[in-house]
Amino acid sequence: MDTEGLADYAVVQMLEKLDPHSVYIPARDRNKADAFLQSDFDGIGVEFNLFRDTVTVVAPLSGGPADQAGVQPGDQILTIANRRVSGGRLSTARLSELLRGPRGSSVTVELRRRGLGRTLVLTMQRSRISNSSIDAAYLVDDKTGYIKVSRFASNTYDEFKVALVDLRRQGMSRLVLDLRGNPGGYLDRATRLADEFIGGSRKIVYTDGKGEQYDSQTYARVAGEFEEGALVVLVDEGSASAAEVVAGALQDHDRAILVGRRTFGKGLVQQPISLSDGGELRLTIARYYTPAGRSIQKPYGASYAEYSQELAGRSARGELASADSNRFAKELRFRTDHGRPVYGGGGIMPDVFVPRDTLAHSAYFTKLLSHGVARAFALSFYQAHKAELQDLRFEQFNATFRISDAQLVSLAAQAAQEGIRTDVAAVRRCAPLLRNQLKAYIARSAYGPVAYYTVLREQDPELQRALHAVGDSTAQLALLGK
């Protein structure tokens, strides 16, 4: 009998009776759980794709050991530390564990490179690798900046401040802050980020706890880098916790226009309690409230199972497709600084609603991405045309490159070999998205992450709406009640 497993199960079941976000983390999972909030790790610095039990390099991280050793996009990893990984049916997590290790330790990797008649054996010394939470930061045009924050990790605020200052130096006077899919993280990093936009000593967030010792209020303190200038924040149903704190504060103070869909609705504060066996309890001690007094936390529902299906329920009720399907009780109405009505009761509702792109979430398109087929296809193209791509500047590539109909047919055939049934009608409907995604993957390998996000912008209706809003001063005045 697995007594350890039974004990873990019993604790998990007990915590589910308390609230949906109190959790128990066994000792064996602590490192994995903590890694999400770390801004660096020890390894060789390589992004890879796992497809057909083949590990293919998407890109080495700039300046890391793999980059310095000459690892290239498209290289296939055959062995790690003399352990065969090609065809080995290892998970992505296990592959990452093999590549990572103590700083200063060495690891030998065997690679296969297209066009080379022999394998390459490279020995690299692991070093500290930045695991940045700023996925992209660049100028869309002469005045408009874009920053995507994927989570609030230990170094997020410092990374964000560097990116913000750099964009200001380049002439940025308006900004789109992308918090879509951001699940949260450290609250203090989030409030410091919000403080860069909020002037004076206005409230950013407060907590109401299960005892006065857990009550707190956080106010703006410093002279922020961008307290003036147009600001739009992108949010969706994947924006949670600390990301919702930022969005709620900026909305309550009429500092930003929020674009997208209602956020997740996780507004509970957890306190970590270390256990003697190395495990950890994270128990809910308080709730987050926006400056106007809105509770971010959505209702628990009758059971944990019901709570876990809440997003599916939104979709079924049409809340991801229409703003009018999102209904709020009148007693949960609050007012922003300028008197605009906003609502509590779970999540932050944006000022400008953008319905979810049904094609981007269609079964066929998501399978092509989640199974790694689209990325593998793009990597194969990159390998075959590397020399041509190197002769092109990104601007030339972006202006002229297009995935052909024949290439989409080839992609569908490759997907069919992986058990993804060819759906001619779905391929036709998804063609613009597929062309854009494949082009973005190719740009990622050839030109880097900023090129990737620049290409994706073409087929991103939420970002397009945000860019329109941030550049329309008349609409800003109307939306923000100024």
MIVOVO-658601 format. One record per residue (C-alpha): residue number from 1; residue in three letters; x, y, z. Coordinates in Angstrom, 2 decimals. Each point is the difference from the previous one (the first is absolute). Layout:
% residues N
   k   r      px      py      pz
 NUM ALA       X       Y       Z
...
***
This chain:
% residues 482
   k   r      px      py      pz
   1 MET    0.00    0.00    0.00
   2 ASP    1.29    3.46   -0.92
   3 THR   -0.40    1.65    3.41
   4 GLU    1.72    3.20   -1.13
   5 GLY   -2.38    0.34   -2.92
   6 LEU   -3.00   -0.66    2.22
   7 ALA    1.12    2.65    2.47
   8 ASP    0.51    2.55   -2.79
   9 TYR   -3.46   -0.79   -1.39
  10 ALA   -1.62    0.43    3.41
  11 VAL    1.61    3.40    0.53
  12 VAL   -1.03    1.20   -3.47
  13 GLN   -3.60   -1.09    0.57
  14 MET   -0.08    1.78    3.36
  15 LEU    1.33    3.25   -1.46
  16 GLU   -2.57   -0.05   -2.79
  17 LYS   -2.67    0.32    2.69
  18 LEU    1.56    3.28    1.19
  19 ASP    0.22    1.95   -3.26
  20 PRO    1.11   -0.60   -3.61
  21 HIS    3.50    1.46    0.39
  22 SER    1.37   -1.38    3.27
  23 VAL    2.45   -2.67   -1.15
  24 TYR    2.42   -2.62    1.29
  25 ILE    3.31   -0.40   -1.86
  26 PRO    1.89   -3.24    0.76
  27 ALA    3.75    0.29    0.53
  28 ARG    0.69   -1.71   -3.33
  29 ASP   -1.89    2.76   -1.84
  30 ARG    1.36    3.04    1.86
  31 ASN    2.73    0.86   -2.49
  32 LYS   -2.42   -0.24   -2.91
  33 ALA   -2.55    2.20    1.78
  34 ASP    2.60    2.58    1.01
  35 ALA    1.55    0.13   -3.50
  36 PHE   -3.03    1.89   -1.32
  37 LEU    0.93    3.02    2.14
  38 GLN    3.74   -0.13   -0.63
  39 SER    1.56    2.40   -2.47
  40 ASP    2.96   -2.23   -0.82
  41 PHE    1.22   -3.59    0.06
  42 ASP    3.21   -1.96   -0.54
  43 GLY    0.30   -1.69   -3.39
  44 ILE    1.30    0.34   -3.56
  45 GLY   -2.71    2.40   -1.25
  46 VAL   -1.87   -1.61   -2.86
  47 GLU   -3.63    0.08   -1.13
  48 PHE   -1.12   -3.27   -1.57
  49 ASN   -2.97   -1.72   -1.61
  50 LEU   -0.92   -3.66    0.59
  51 PHE   -1.60   -1.63   -3.04
  52 ARG   -0.12   -3.68   -1.00
  53 ASP    2.35   -0.76    2.91
  54 THR    2.55    2.30   -1.64
  55 VAL    1.40    2.95    1.94
  56 THR    0.63    2.95   -2.31
  57 VAL    1.58    3.31    0.99
  58 VAL   -2.30    2.97   -0.60
  59 ALA    2.65    2.51    1.03
  60 PRO    2.95    0.26    2.39
  61 LEU   -0.44    2.78    2.54
  62 SER    2.25    2.93   -0.85
  63 GLY    3.31   -0.05    1.86
  64 GLY   -0.65   -3.35    1.69
  65 PRO    2.31   -3.05   -0.10
  66 ALA   -1.90   -1.56   -2.92
  67 ASP    0.23    3.22   -2.00
  68 GLN    3.71    0.35    0.73
  69 ALA    0.61   -3.65   -0.94
  70 GLY   -1.58    0.56   -3.42
  71 VAL   -3.33   -1.80    0.44
  72 GLN   -2.36    1.08   -2.79
  73 PRO   -3.78    0.02   -0.56
  74 GLY   -1.02   -3.26   -1.63
  75 ASP    2.74   -2.10    1.63
  76 GLN   -1.38   -3.33    1.24
  77 ILE    1.12   -1.14    3.45
  78 LEU    0.84   -3.71   -0.06
  79 THR    1.60   -0.57    3.41
  80 ILE    0.39    1.94    3.24
  81 ALA    2.80   -1.16    2.33
  82 ASN    0.26   -3.22   -2.06
  83 ARG   -3.70   -0.71    0.51
  84 ARG   -1.92   -0.47   -3.22
  85 VAL   -2.93    2.42   -0.16
  86 SER   -0.93   -0.32   -3.67
  87 GLY   -2.77   -2.60   -0.15
  88 GLY    0.18   -0.34    3.76
  89 ARG   -3.58    1.10    0.74
  90 LEU    1.15    2.46    2.65
  91 SER   -2.25    2.83    1.11
  92 THR    0.87    3.65   -0.53
  93 ALA    0.40    0.38    3.77
  94 ARG    2.44   -2.92    0.18
  95 LEU    2.03    1.37   -2.92
  96 SER    0.26    3.35    1.77
  97 GLU    1.24   -1.76    3.14
  98 LEU    2.75   -1.74   -1.99
  99 LEU    1.17    3.25   -1.59
 100 ARG   -0.03    1.90    3.28
 101 GLY    2.33   -0.54    2.92
 102 PRO    2.27    1.76    2.48
 103 ARG    1.74    3.10   -1.28
 104 GLY    3.55   -0.84   -1.09
 105 SER   -0.75   -3.66   -0.70
 106 SER    0.54   -1.38   -3.50
 107 VAL   -2.36   -1.84   -2.31
 108 THR    0.77   -1.63   -3.34
 109 VAL   -2.61    0.16   -2.75
 110 GLU    0.04   -1.84   -3.33
 111 LEU   -1.71    1.81   -2.88
 112 ARG   -1.03   -0.74   -3.57
 113 ARG    0.15    2.96   -2.39
 114 ARG   -1.59    0.08   -3.43
 115 GLY    2.56   -0.16   -2.81
 116 LEU    2.79   -1.24    2.26
 117 GLY    1.17   -3.54   -0.62
 118 ARG    0.86   -0.68    3.64
 119 THR   -1.44    0.71    3.41
 120 LEU    1.33    2.79    2.20
 121 VAL    1.09   -0.65    3.58
 122 LEU    0.10    3.14    2.14
 123 THR    0.97    0.25    3.67
 124 MET   -1.41    3.07    1.71
 125 GLN    0.40    1.44    3.47
 126 ARG   -3.34    0.88    1.53
 127 SER   -0.46    3.59    1.14
 128 ARG   -2.67    2.30    1.36
 129 ILE   -2.69    0.51   -2.66
 130 SER   -2.48    2.86    0.13
 131 ASN   -3.61   -1.20   -0.02
 132 SER   -1.53    3.34   -0.85
 133 SER   -3.69    0.68    0.61
 134 ILE    0.06    2.80   -2.59
 135 ASP   -0.80   -1.96   -3.15
 136 ALA    0.25    3.01   -2.30
 137 ALA    0.66    3.73    0.20
 138 TYR    0.23    2.03   -3.20
 139 LEU   -1.29    3.04   -1.90
 140 VAL   -2.95   -0.75   -2.26
 141 ASP    0.46    3.41   -1.62
 142 ASP    1.89    3.20    0.83
 143 LYS   -2.20    0.74    3.03
 144 THR   -1.68   -3.25    1.05
 145 GLY    1.70   -2.48    2.29
 146 TYR   -1.03   -3.58    0.73
 147 ILE    1.04   -2.04    3.05
 148 LYS   -1.22   -3.53    0.72
 149 VAL    0.36   -1.20    3.60
 150 SER   -0.51   -3.77    0.32
 151 ARG    0.06   -0.26    3.83
 152 PHE    1.09    1.91    3.10
 153 ALA    3.23   -1.77    0.95
 154 SER    2.82    1.06    2.32
 155 ASN    1.65    2.31   -2.55
 156 THR   -3.06    1.12   -1.97
 157 TYR   -0.12    3.57    1.27
 158 ASP    3.69    0.63   -0.69
 159 GLU   -0.29   -1.48   -3.49
 160 PHE   -3.13    2.03   -0.68
 161 LYS    1.58    3.24    1.18
 162 VAL    3.00   -0.53   -2.30
 163 ALA   -2.31   -0.68   -2.96
 164 LEU   -2.20    3.00    0.79
 165 VAL    2.93    2.40    0.33
 166 ASP    1.51   -1.30   -3.24
 167 LEU   -3.25    0.52   -1.92
 168 ARG   -0.33    3.51    1.44
 169 ARG    3.54    0.74   -1.13
 170 GLN   -0.99   -1.07   -3.52
 171 GLY   -2.87    2.50   -0.02
 172 MET   -2.97   -2.01    1.31
 173 SER   -2.91    2.19    1.10
 174 ARG   -2.77   -2.62    0.18
 175 LEU    0.06   -3.62    1.14
 176 VAL   -1.85   -3.29   -0.35
 177 LEU    0.62   -2.24    3.03
 178 ASP   -0.90   -3.62   -0.78
 179 LEU   -1.08   -2.05    3.04
 180 ARG   -1.93   -2.65   -1.92
 181 GLY    0.62   -3.46    1.36
 182 ASN    1.98    1.41    2.93
 183 PRO   -0.85   -2.27    2.99
 184 GLY    1.43    2.36    2.62
 185 GLY    2.88   -0.54    2.41
 186 TYR    1.61    2.29    2.55
 187 LEU   -2.43    2.72    1.08
 188 ASP    2.70    2.53    0.91
 189 ARG    1.53   -0.20   -3.50
 190 ALA   -3.45    0.63   -1.47
 191 THR   -0.74    3.01    2.22
 192 ARG    3.42    1.52   -0.74
 193 LEU   -0.72   -0.39   -3.71
 194 ALA   -3.40    1.67    0.42
 195 ASP    1.70    2.81    1.94
 196 GLU    1.92    0.93   -3.17
 197 PHE   -3.33    1.15   -1.47
 198 ILE   -1.88    1.38    3.03
 199 GLY    0.87    3.45    1.33
 200 GLY   -0.19    1.44    3.49
 201 SER   -0.69   -2.29    2.93
 202 ARG   -3.13   -1.69   -1.29
 203 LYS   -0.97   -3.47    1.15
 204 ILE    1.03   -2.93   -2.20
 205 VAL   -1.52   -2.95    1.89
 206 TYR   -1.15   -1.03    3.44
 207 THR   -0.57   -3.35    1.68
 208 ASP   -2.66   -1.03    2.50
 209 GLY    1.14   -3.03    1.95
 210 LYS   -1.05   -2.64    2.47
 211 GLY    1.35    2.17    2.80
 212 GLU    1.30    3.56    0.23
 213 GLN    3.60   -1.18   -0.39
 214 TYR   -0.83   -0.95   -3.60
 215 ASP   -1.59    3.35   -0.91
 216 SER    2.18    2.29   -2.11
 217 GLN   -0.14    3.02   -2.30
 218 THR    2.49    0.81   -2.74
 219 TYR    0.37    3.52   -1.42
 220 ALA    1.95    1.60   -2.82
 221 ARG    3.26    1.36    1.38
 222 VAL    2.52    0.85   -2.69
 223 ALA   -0.02    2.41   -2.91
 224 GLY   -0.79   -2.45   -2.78
 225 GLU    1.68   -0.23   -3.37
 226 PHE   -3.28    0.26   -1.94
 227 GLU   -2.62    1.82    2.06
 228 GLU   -1.11    2.01   -3.04
 229 GLY   -0.65   -1.20   -3.53
 230 ALA   -2.55   -2.32   -1.56
 231 LEU   -0.09   -3.48    1.54
 232 VAL   -1.97   -3.07   -1.07
 233 VAL    0.10   -3.31    1.89
 234 LEU   -0.87   -3.28   -1.73
 235 VAL   -1.71   -2.62    2.20
 236 ASP   -1.88   -3.24   -0.51
 237 GLU   -1.40   -2.96    1.91
 238 GLY    3.58   -1.20    0.61
 239 SER    1.01    3.19    1.84
 240 ALA   -0.10   -0.84    3.71
 241 SER    0.98    1.04    3.51
 242 ALA    2.80    2.60   -0.02
 243 ALA   -0.78    0.80   -3.66
 244 GLU   -3.56    0.81    1.04
 245 VAL    1.29    2.24    2.79
 246 VAL    1.88    2.09   -2.57
 247 ALA   -2.95    0.13   -2.41
 248 GLY   -2.50    0.85    2.75
 249 ALA    2.11    2.82    1.43
 250 LEU    0.60    1.60   -3.38
 251 GLN   -3.69   -0.23   -0.87
 252 ASP   -1.25    1.34    3.35
 253 HIS    2.27    3.04   -0.32
 254 ASP   -0.96    0.55   -3.66
 255 ARG    3.67   -0.28   -0.87
 256 ALA   -0.39   -2.59   -2.75
 257 ILE   -2.51   -1.39   -2.46
 258 LEU   -0.41   -3.75    0.45
 259 VAL   -0.52   -2.01   -3.20
 260 GLY   -0.89   -3.68   -0.33
 261 ARG   -2.23   -2.22    2.13
 262 ARG   -0.87   -0.43    3.68
 263 THR    2.95   -1.24    2.01
 264 PHE    0.18   -3.32    1.86
 265 GLY   -1.16    1.15    3.43
 266 LYS    2.68   -1.25    2.40
 267 GLY    0.14    2.43    2.88
 268 LEU    1.20   -2.11    2.93
 269 VAL    3.26    0.53    1.90
 270 GLN    1.97   -3.12    0.95
 271 GLN    2.53   -0.28    2.82
 272 PRO    2.70   -2.68   -0.42
 273 ILE    0.61   -2.32    2.97
 274 SER    3.08   -2.23   -0.23
 275 LEU   -0.40   -3.57    1.27
 276 SER    2.60   -2.17    1.72
 277 ASP    0.13   -2.48   -2.91
 278 GLY    0.88    2.75   -2.49
 279 GLY   -3.53    0.44   -1.28
 280 GLU   -1.99    3.21    0.19
 281 LEU   -3.53    1.12    0.77
 282 ARG   -1.27    3.17   -1.66
 283 LEU   -3.05    1.05    1.99
 284 THR   -2.42    2.80   -0.89
 285 ILE    0.15    2.80    2.56
 286 ALA   -1.66    2.97   -1.74
 287 ARG   -1.75    1.40   -3.07
 288 TYR    1.21    2.63   -2.46
 289 TYR   -2.12    3.11   -0.60
 290 THR    0.48    2.71   -2.61
 291 PRO    0.30    3.66    1.13
 292 ALA   -3.73    0.55   -0.61
 293 GLY   -0.86   -2.97    2.21
 294 ARG   -0.65   -2.73   -2.57
 295 SER    0.74   -3.59    1.02
 296 ILE    2.05   -1.67   -2.72
 297 GLN   -0.87   -3.54    1.11
 298 LYS   -2.84   -1.71   -1.85
 299 PRO   -2.54   -2.15    1.93
 300 TYR    1.24   -3.43    1.07
 301 GLY   -3.09   -1.85   -1.21
 302 ALA   -1.45   -3.11    1.61
 303 SER    3.16   -2.09   -0.35
 304 TYR    3.62    0.05   -1.15
 305 ALA   -1.05   -1.86   -3.15
 306 GLU   -2.55    2.69   -0.82
 307 TYR    2.57    2.74    0.64
 308 SER    2.55   -1.66   -2.27
 309 GLN   -2.56    0.01   -2.84
 310 GLU   -0.90    3.68    0.36
 311 LEU    1.85    1.12   -3.13
 312 ALA   -1.71   -2.71   -2.04
 313 GLY   -3.26    1.32    1.41
 314 ARG    0.83    3.50   -1.23
 315 SER    0.51   -1.38   -3.48
 316 ALA   -3.28   -1.91    0.10
 317 ARG   -1.87    3.13    1.14
 318 GLY    1.50    2.03   -2.84
 319 GLU    2.04    2.24    2.32
 320 LEU    3.15   -0.42   -2.11
 321 ALA   -1.87    0.98   -3.16
 322 SER   -2.16    2.93    1.10
 323 ALA    0.37    2.77    2.56
 324 ASP   -3.78   -0.01    0.58
 325 SER    0.18   -3.59    1.27
 326 ASN    2.11    1.18    2.95
 327 ARG   -2.61    1.04    2.57
 328 PHE    0.73    1.66    3.34
 329 ALA   -2.17    0.59    3.05
 330 LYS   -0.90    3.66    0.61
 331 GLU    1.09   -0.25    3.63
 332 LEU    3.53   -0.82   -1.22
 333 ARG    0.30    3.27   -1.93
 334 PHE    2.87    2.30    0.96
 335 ARG    1.36    3.28   -1.40
 336 THR    3.39    0.93   -1.38
 337 ASP    1.73    3.26    0.92
 338 HIS   -1.86    1.74   -2.84
 339 GLY   -3.33   -1.61    0.84
 340 ARG   -0.11   -2.75   -2.60
 341 PRO   -1.94   -3.12    1.10
 342 VAL    2.06   -3.17    0.49
 343 TYR   -1.06   -3.28    1.55
 344 GLY    1.25   -2.45    2.59
 345 GLY   -0.98   -3.60    0.53
 346 GLY    2.89   -1.73   -1.69
 347 GLY    2.68    1.10   -2.43
 348 ILE    0.53    3.35   -1.70
 349 MET   -2.26    0.85   -2.93
 350 PRO    1.84    2.01   -2.70
 351 ASP   -1.18    3.33   -1.37
 352 VAL    0.21   -1.26   -3.58
 353 PHE   -1.20   -3.58   -0.54
 354 VAL    1.57   -2.12   -2.74
 355 PRO   -1.59   -3.42   -0.61
 356 ARG    2.25   -3.04    0.09
 357 ASP    1.20   -1.05   -3.44
 358 THR   -1.86   -3.27   -0.56
 359 LEU    2.38   -1.10   -2.76
 360 ALA    3.04    0.45    2.25
 361 HIS   -1.70   -2.29    2.53
 362 SER   -1.40   -2.48   -2.52
 363 ALA    0.85   -3.66    0.52
 364 TYR    2.04   -0.38   -3.20
 365 PHE    2.12    3.12    0.48
 366 THR    0.74   -0.68    3.67
 367 LYS    1.01   -3.61   -0.74
 368 LEU    2.50    1.15   -2.63
 369 LEU    1.60    2.23    2.63
 370 SER   -0.28   -2.20    3.10
 371 HIS    1.33   -3.10   -1.77
 372 GLY    3.01    1.95   -1.24
 373 VAL   -0.83   -0.62   -3.67
 374 ALA   -0.05    3.66   -1.07
 375 ARG    3.25    0.83    1.77
 376 ALA    1.73   -3.10   -1.41
 377 PHE   -1.15    0.96   -3.50
 378 ALA    1.36    3.53    0.46
 379 LEU    3.33   -1.28    1.33
 380 SER    0.35   -2.30   -2.99
 381 PHE   -0.64    2.94   -2.32
 382 TYR    2.53    2.12    1.86
 383 GLN    2.67   -2.69   -0.31
 384 ALA   -0.60   -0.37   -3.73
 385 HIS    0.09    3.77   -0.66
 386 LYS    2.41    1.23    2.66
 387 ALA    2.44    1.58   -2.45
 388 GLU   -2.74    1.92   -1.81
 389 LEU   -1.47    1.26    3.27
 390 GLN    3.38    1.16    1.24
 391 ASP    0.31    2.18   -3.09
 392 LEU   -3.30    1.72    0.76
 393 ARG   -0.56    2.68    2.61
 394 PHE   -3.06   -0.67    2.13
 395 GLU   -1.83    2.97   -1.50
 396 GLN    0.44   -1.52   -3.48
 397 PHE   -1.11   -3.42    1.21
 398 ASN   -3.07    1.39    1.73
 399 ALA   -1.04    2.02   -3.03
 400 THR    0.44   -2.71   -2.63
 401 PHE   -0.16   -3.47    1.54
 402 ARG   -3.21   -2.04   -0.26
 403 ILE   -0.84   -3.63    0.72
 404 SER   -1.43   -1.52   -3.20
 405 ASP   -3.11   -2.15   -0.45
 406 ALA    2.24   -2.94   -0.88
 407 GLN    1.85    0.38    3.29
 408 LEU   -3.29   -0.04    1.92
 409 VAL   -0.94   -3.23   -1.80
 410 SER    3.39   -1.42    0.97
 411 LEU   -0.55    1.05    3.62
 412 ALA   -3.40   -1.72    0.06
 413 ALA    1.56   -3.19   -1.41
 414 GLN    2.70    0.08    2.68
 415 ALA   -2.67    0.50    2.66
 416 ALA   -1.96   -2.98   -1.35
 417 GLN    3.06   -2.18    0.56
 418 GLU   -0.19    1.04    3.66
 419 GLY   -3.62   -1.08    0.29
 420 ILE   -1.55    3.44   -0.57
 421 ARG   -2.70   -0.70   -2.55
 422 THR    0.09    2.32   -3.00
 423 ASP   -2.97    2.33   -0.01
 424 VAL    0.03    1.83   -3.33
 425 ALA   -2.63    2.50    1.12
 426 ALA    1.91    0.70    3.23
 427 VAL    3.25    0.52   -1.90
 428 ARG   -1.76    2.48   -2.28
 429 ARG   -1.55    1.90    2.92
 430 CYS    3.24    0.06    1.98
 431 ALA    2.23    0.83   -2.98
 432 PRO    0.71    3.64    0.96
 433 LEU    0.81   -1.00    3.59
 434 LEU    2.14   -2.95   -1.08
 435 ARG    1.97    2.11   -2.47
 436 ASN    0.60    2.59    2.69
 437 GLN    1.00   -2.52    2.68
 438 LEU    2.41   -1.86   -2.28
 439 LYS    1.54    3.28   -1.14
 440 ALA    0.40    1.06    3.64
 441 TYR    1.72   -3.29    0.91
 442 ILE    2.41    0.42   -2.91
 443 ALA    0.68    3.60    1.05
 444 ARG    0.69   -1.18    3.57
 445 SER    2.79   -2.30   -1.16
 446 ALA    1.41    2.40   -2.59
 447 TYR   -0.31    3.38    1.72
 448 GLY   -0.91   -0.45    3.68
 449 PRO   -2.96    0.45    2.37
 450 VAL   -0.86    3.61   -0.91
 451 ALA   -0.39   -1.09   -3.63
 452 TYR   -2.29   -2.81    1.16
 453 TYR   -2.37    2.37    1.79
 454 THR    0.18    2.56   -2.80
 455 VAL   -1.27   -2.59   -2.49
 456 LEU   -2.73   -1.28    2.34
 457 ARG   -1.35    3.54    0.30
 458 GLU   -1.44   -0.26   -3.52
 459 GLN   -2.60   -2.59    1.07
 460 ASP   -0.65    1.17    3.57
 461 PRO   -3.38    1.78    0.13
 462 GLU    0.37    0.87    3.69
 463 LEU    3.35    1.68   -0.52
 464 GLN   -1.26    1.76   -3.12
 465 ARG   -2.91    1.39    2.04
 466 ALA    2.40    1.08    2.75
 467 LEU    2.27    1.78   -2.48
 468 HIS   -3.00    1.83   -1.42
 469 ALA   -1.14    1.04    3.48
 470 VAL    3.41    1.20    1.14
 471 GLY    0.34    2.21   -3.08
 472 ASP   -3.50    1.50    0.14
 473 SER    0.08    2.89    2.48
 474 THR   -3.70    0.80   -0.46
 475 ALA   -1.01   -3.56    0.87
 476 GLN    2.30    0.06    3.02
 477 LEU   -1.66    3.09    1.40
 478 ALA   -3.45   -1.50   -0.50
 479 LEU    0.85   -3.42    1.44
 480 LEU    1.83    1.36    3.03
 481 GLY   -2.68    2.56    0.80
 482 LYS    2.37    2.96   -0.32
***
